Structure formats: C-alpha cells, structure tokens
C-alpha cells in the first residue's frame, strides 16, 4: 500500500475549513476511547444492580451478552457502510444512539430497561468502531506510517480500562452511583458530536451503500490466509476480556473476598490497562515478534492466575492478570496493525468489521457459557476451566503464526529463485 493511498483525503474536504489532519487524528482516537469507556462502565455496576434487583450470574452475563449481540448485528449490517457514505455520517448516527442508550441507563429501574440500554449501546458501538478504525487509517500521519494500527490496538483497551476504573471509583466514592458515570459519558458524547461536525471527511462517497447493508462476513481472497492466522489469538484474548468484563468483579468478591467496587473496576483495568500500555510500548516491534510475545504471555499469565485462584491469593491472581494483560495488548497490536497494513482504503471498513466480529463473538459467547456454568457449578470451577481453555488457544495461536512465517519464507524463497532464473 502506498503512502499516497493511505493519506489522501477526498477533494471536496480539502477545500473546506475543518480540523487539521493531525488534530483530527487525535480527536478520532479520543472518540474511540470514549465509546469503549462507555461500553465497560456498566461492569463495576453489575454487582450493584445484582444486589438491588436480585438476579443471578446467568442473568448478569445475559445482560452483558445482549450488548455484544447488538454490537455484532451492527458490525454485520453497517460495518462497511462508512466505505460508501463517508465516515462522518456513520459516526454522527452512532453518537446519537449512544446518547439515547446512556439516557436509558440513567432511567433504568429493572433488568429489562438495563438490557434495552445495553442492546442500543452495542448497536452504537459497533457502528462507531469500524468507522473510527477506518478513519484512523485514512488519517495515518505521513511522517509516522503505522500509527493508525497502534491506535486501533491501544484505543479499545484504553477505553475499556478507563471506563471500568472510572466507574468503579465513582461507585465507591461518588454520589448517585448508578447515575453519575452516565452523566459524565453523556457530556463526552456531546463533545464527540462537536468534533465530528468539524472533522474532515476521509472517505470518498461510492455507490453500493444499500448493498453494503446486507449482513455478511467476508474478506478479500488475498487476505484470507493472514486473517485466519489471527483467529486463535483474537479468540483467546477477547474471550479472556469477556470473562473479566462480565464476571471479573464477581470473581474478585466471591473467590478472593474483595468487595470494594473500586477493586472490581481495577480487575478489568489490570487486564485492559496493562494491555493498552503494552500495545503502545511494542508499537515498533515486528508483527511476528509481537504475536509470539502475546501467545507466551497470555498463556503464562493465565497459569499464574490459576495458581492464585487455587491458593485464594488475590495478589498472585492480580500478577497473573497483569501478565495476561500484556499478552492481550500484544495480540491487539499485532492483529490490528497487520490489518491496517494489508487492507486497501476501500476494504478497510469491511476488513475491520470482520476482525471485530471475530473478537466480539469470542468476547460474548464464552462469557455467557461461563455465566451459566457459574450458576450451576460455581465461579471457582468455571474460572479454572476458562483459564485452561485460554491457555490452549494461546498455544494454538503460536502454532498458527509459525505456520504463517514458514509459508511467507517459502514464498519469498520461491520469488528469489524465479528472479535468479
């Protein structure tokens, strides 16, 4: 992909007074973080809702899962829409839907309204994520190629971490625990709307917008082998993230005896915040090396977490979570950095949609299964089995990446031989 392809803006927007390119890139990254912070904010509140309304761990994970159902539906339907109508219209619509969802959270008095808010929030987040990811690649700074891939890996994890720890702190120490965080996020959405109004449009309008709404998951044939090789690591890391965001605070309270809402949020932040820092620190490393680091550390972190669970040691469990978080961040960086490098401009929305579909299927379905299992066999046994599965997937990811490296080396050798002949 040439530098010209990744940095050109539509002609119409170059004559319009809008945010400078660098400022727009930073603003889009900030909006990305805000959306994901909103998506993780309810996690520390699940325990509060559970106490107030008296529902089971199964119901809790179902409330978590309906968010992902809305998100996946949105990804499948509108994932490629911004490639046709432009990034700004899709982002503006997502902000409006997110604001309505946050209002529903503030009004929620039972599980039904809470679930409705989560579904709508999922739809808004799914619509925003692919448009934001694609806009970042469109705005990738010419002097720092590859930065968009880094931000696409860092921003979601940073948002998840900030939303969880921020909400946990407000629930523990602030007034109106089930309302204040949503008011703050509403202000963030208002600011996001103002930014979208003045940011440049980075995608040319193309025909086929209605056709792009047909639900489908597909990737260009030339990219399929590379995307398939990413799947085991995406599944391992996001399945772990789903467990922490849905049942993490409950695990801290039930297994480790920690009942602070701040600590409940910190459980999520240990995984996602460490992951975000890792993705940033490893941003200059080759993708193959990053993925090898991800697999080893994700598996090793879960082994240590298992030891903590068996020893009922919150300290050991926290250390294991932080190490697994390093693997989580490395996997996000490697996956989205690879996609940002390989996808052509007209493919970006759809390709990122596929990656997010894979990630969020892994994020939701295993977490729902864990919620059902926790209700019937208990959190302890559920956490043990879940950790073992994540370890196995992490090791499978290492094998998949080794196969890709071998294939590429063989292809390079063949091209060299052909050139010599």
N, C-alpha and C positions, 0 to 999 in steps of 0.2 A: 504494500500500500504506500503510495507516495505521500510526501508531506503536503503537496497541493490538495490531494483528495481529502485529507483529514482536517485541513484548516480553512477551506474555502467556505464563505457564507453566501447565502443567496444574494443576488444582485440587488433586489429590492430593499433588503435590510441595510445594505452598506450606505444607502443614501438617507437613512432615517436616523434621527438623533436618539440613540439608545445607549445603554450601558456599554462602556468599553469592553473589549473582549476579555481582558484579564479579570475585570471586576465581575463580569457575567459568569465566568468560570467559577470564581469563588462563591458567588451568590447561589449558583445551581448546586454546588456542593453543600452549602448551608441548608438549602431547602431539602436536600436528600437526607441530611442528618435529622432535620425537624420531623419529616414524615416517619422515619424509623423510630425516633424517640417517642412519638405519639403511639406507635404500634406496640412498644414494650411497656409504656406507662401503666397499663392495667395489671401487669404481672404482680407487683407487690400488693395490689389491691384485691387480688383474688381471695387471699386469706381473710381479708376484711369482709368482702361480700359473702364468703362462705360462712363466717360467724354470724353475720346479720340475717342471712336468708336461709341458712341451714341446708346447703346442698352438698352432695358427695364429691369425691375426687373425680368420678366419672363425669358428672355434670360440669365440673370445672374444666376438664380437658375438652369437653364438647364445646363449651363457650370459647375456648381457645381455638378449637378446630374450625368453627364456623367462620372465624376471621380468615383463616387460610383458604377456606372454600371460596369466600368472596374474592380473595386476592387471586387465586388460581383462575377463577372464572373471568376475572378482569384481564389477567395476562393472556388468556387464550383468545378473548374476544377483541380487546383493543391493544394487545401487545405490539402490533405492527402499525397501528393507526397513525402514530406520530411520523412515520416514514412517508405518509401520504398527505396529511393535512397540516403538518408542522408540529413542532414541539410545544409551542405556547398555548394553542387551544386545548390540547390534551392536559397540560399542566394546570391551566386555569380551571378546567372542569374538575380535576382531581382535588384541587384546593377547596372548591365549593362543597364537594361531597364529604371531604374530611371535616370541614367545619360543621356540617349537619350532624355527622357522627359524634363529634365532641359535645355538641349540644345534647344529644340523646344520652351520652354518658352522664352528663350533669343532671339529667332528669330521671335517670334510671332508679326504679324502686323495686325491681324484681329481675329474675333471670331472663325473662322474655325480652324486656327492653334492653338489657345488657347485651344479649345475643344479637338483637337487631342492630345495635350500635357497632358491634364487632364486625358483623357482615358488611355493613356500609363502609366501615373503616378499611376492611380488606379490599373492597372494590376500589376505593380511592387510592390506597397504597399501591395496588397492582397497576393501576393506570399511570400513576406517577413514576414508578420505579424504572420502567423501560424508557419512558420519555426522558427522565433525568439522566439515566445511564448513557443514552444515545447523545443527549445534548452535551454531556461532558466530553465525549469522544469528539464531537463536532468542534468543540471549543478548545481542544487539546493545544496547549501553548506550543508554538513552533520551536521555541528555544528549549523546551523540555518535553520532547515526544515521549509518550508512555505515561505521563502524569495522570491522564484520564483513567487508565487501568488501575493505577494506585488508588485514586479517589473512589472508584467504583468498588474496590475491595475494602477500603477503610471506612467510607461514609456509612454503609449499613450497620457495621459493627459498632461504630462510634455512637450512632443514633440509638441502637438497642441498649448500649451501656448507659448512656446519659439518661434515657427515659426511665430505665429501671432504678438507677441510683437516685435520680432526682425525685421520682415519685416516692421511693422508699423513705427518703429524708423528710419530705413534706408530710407523709402519712404519720411518721413517727413524731415529728416536732411541730408541724404546722397546723393551722386551723382548718376545719372543713375538709378532712382527709379525702373524701370521695368527690370533692368539687374543685378544690384549688388548682390541682395539676391540670385539669381540663381547661380552666380559665386561662392559665398561662399558655397552654398549647393553642388555644383559640387566638390569642394575641400573635403567636408565631405564624399561624395560618394567614392572619391579616397582613403581616409583614411579607410573607411569601407572595401573596396576591399582588402587593405593590411592586415587588421585584419582577414578577412575571410580566407585569404591564409595561416595564421599561427595558426588559432584556431583549437582545436581538433574536430574531427567528433564525435558526441554524439549519433548517431543512427546507429544501425546495418542495413546493406542492407537486404531487404526482397523481395521476389517475389511479383508480383502483381502491379508493378508500372503503367503499361499501363491500367490495370483495374481500378486503383485508379483515373484515369483522367476522368472517366465517371461522368458528373455532377450529384451530388446527395447531399441531405441534410439528414443526419441520425445520430442518436445517439444510443449507445448500450442500449438495453431494460432496463438494471438495472439502468441506469442514467436518464431515460426519465422523471420521476416524478420530480427529482431535477432540471433538466434543464427547464422544463415547468414552474416551480415555479419562475424561474429567469426572465421569459419573460416580465411580466409587468414592472419591474423596468428597465430592459435593454431598452425597448421601450421608457419609459418616459424620461430617462436620455439622451439617444442618440438622440431622437427626438429634445430635447432641444438643444443639442450640434449642430445638423444640422442647426437649425434656427440661432444660433449665428454665425456659421462659414459662412453661406451663406448671411444672411441679417443683421447680427449684426451691422457692420459698417454703413449700410444704415439706420437702425433704430436710431442709435446714431445721424446721421446727420439730418434725417427728423423729428423725434419726439422730440429729445432733443436739436436739433440745434447745435450739436458739429461736426465740420468739420475737425478737426485735424486727420491726418492719424495715428498718434501715438495713439490717443484715440480710433480710430477704431480698432486697434490691441489690445488695452487694454481691449476692450469689450470682446473679445474672451478669453484673458488671465485671466480676472476676474472669468470667469466660469471654464476654464480648469486648470489654475494655482492653484486656490483655491482647485479644485478637486484633483490635484496631491498631494498637501500638506496634504490634509485630508486623502487620501489613505495611505500616509506614517505614519501619526500620529496615525491612527487607526489600524495599522498593527497587533497589538497583541490582538485586541478585537475579541470575538466570532462572527462568521458569522451572526447568528441570530440577535445579538445586532447591528451589523453594518448595516444590512438591515433595521431594524426598524429606525435607525438614518437616513438612506438615504431617506426613504419614507417621514418621517415627515419634514425633512429639504428641500427636493426638493419641496414639496407642499407649505411649509411656505415661502420659498424664492420666489416662483412664485406669491404668494399672495402679497408679498411686492413689487415685480416688477410691478405687475398690478397697485398697488396704485401709484407707480412712473410714470407709463405711463399715467394714468388718471390725475395726478397732473402736468404732464410735468416737473417732477423733476428728473434730471439726478442723483442727489445724492441718492435719495430714490431708483431709478432703479438700481444703482450700488450696494447698500447694498443688495437689493433683489437678484441680480445676484450672489454676493459673497456667500450668504447663500445657494442659489440653487447649486452653485459650490461645497459646502461642501457635499450636497446630491449626486451630480454627482460623486464625488470621492469615497464616501462611497459605492455607488452602484457598481462602477467598482471593488473596492477591494473585496466586498462581492461575486460578480459574479465570477471573475476570480480566486480568492482564493479558492472558492468552487470547481471549475472545476479542478484546479491544484491538489487539494487534492483527488478528486474522480477518475480521469481518470488514467488508466493504461498506461505504456510507449508506447505501440503500438496503443493506442487510442488517444494520445494527439493531434496530428496534426488534425485529423478529428473532435475531440470534440471542439477544439479552433476554427476551421473553422466554425462550426455551430454557436458558440457564436458570432463570428464576422459577420456572415451573418445576424443574427437577429439584431445585433447592427446597422449595416450599412444600412439595409432596413429601420429601424426606423430613421436613420440619414439622408436618402435621400428623400424618398417618401413624408413625411410630409413637408420637406423643399421646394420641388417642388410645392406642393399644395399651400404652403404659398406664393411662388413667383407668382403663377397665381392669387391668391386672392389679393395680394398686388397691382398688376397691375389693377385689376377691382374695388376693394373696398377700397384700401388704406392700408398703413402699420399699421396705428393705430388699425383699426378693426381687421386686421389679427393678430397682436400681442396679442390682448385681447383674441380672440378665441383660439389661440395656447396655451396661458398660462392656460386657463381653462381646455383644454384637458390634458395638462401635469399634472395639479393638480389631475384630475380624475384618470389618470393612476397611479400616485404615491400612491393614496389611495387604488387602486385595488392591488398594489404590497404589501401593508401592509396586506391586507386580504389573499393574496396568501401565504405569508410567515407564517402567523398564522396557516393556514391550514397545511403547511408542518410540523411545530413544533408539532401540535396536532397529525398528523399521526406518526411522529417519537416517540413521547411519548407513543402512544398506542402500537406501535411495540415493544418498549423497555419493556413495562409492560407485553406484551404477552410473550416475551422471558424469563423474570424473572419468570413468572408463570409456564412456561414449565420447567425451570430449577428446580424450587421448587418441581414440581410434580415428 
